[in-house]
Amino acid sequence: MTDSSLPPKPDFAALDAAAPESADRRTTVLALIGSLVFNWSNNESLFIYVLMLLLKVDQASAAIVFATLNTTRARLDLIQRLARIKIKDKALSKELDRVIDRFNDGTHIRNEFNHCMYTVNDNGEISQTQSMRLVQTRSALRFGETKPLDDARIAEMAEAVREMARINRDIWDFLPRLEAYLR
C-alpha cells in the first residue's frame, strides 16, 4: 500500500474557533470576489447592446444570438468581426477594441478567482489560491499555480473591481456613439 498524496484534513474545529478573528479580512476578500463577478457579468451583458446595434436587430434577437454562443470569447469574436465590416470610422473601431481588450484583461482576473481552490490558514484567513488549470511543461504536468492572497493581491482585486466599473461606464458612453454612427 502506498502513502496517500492527499493533503491533511483541516482541523475544522480549530478553523471555526479562529474564524471570528479573521472575519473582517475574509469578508473583504469575499466581497471583492463578488464584486468582480457582479461587474464582469454586467459588462459582458452590455455587449448584447453592441451586438444589437451591429446586427441592426431588436434586443431579444441580439440576446438570442449572444446566448447561443456559449463562451465569452465566441461572443466577443463575433462582435469584433461584425465591427470590422460595419465600422469604417477608425477612431470608433479602436475605441471598441480598447474596451474589449480591457474587458478581456478583467476576464483573466475574474476567471482566476472564479475558478480556483482557496486555502484557509490556521487563523481562518483565506491565505492562498490554487489555479484549477493544468500547467504542462516539457518535463512535467502540474496542477495549477499557487499564489498568496496577501495585501498586494487584495489591492490588485480592488483595482480590478474599479476598472470593471470604469469599463461599464465606458461601454454606456460608447453605445450612443455607435448607434449614431450606424444610422
Secondary structure, 3 states (H helix, E strand, C coil): CCCCCCCCCCCHHHHHHHHHHHHHHHHHHHHHHHHHHHHHHHHHHHHHHHHHHHHCCCHHHHHHHHHHCCCHHHHHHHHHHHHHHHCCCHHHHHHHHHHHHHHHHHHHHHHHHHCEEEEECCCCCEEEEEECCEEECCCCEEECCEEECCHHHHHHHHHHHHHHHHHHHHHHHHHHHHHHHHC
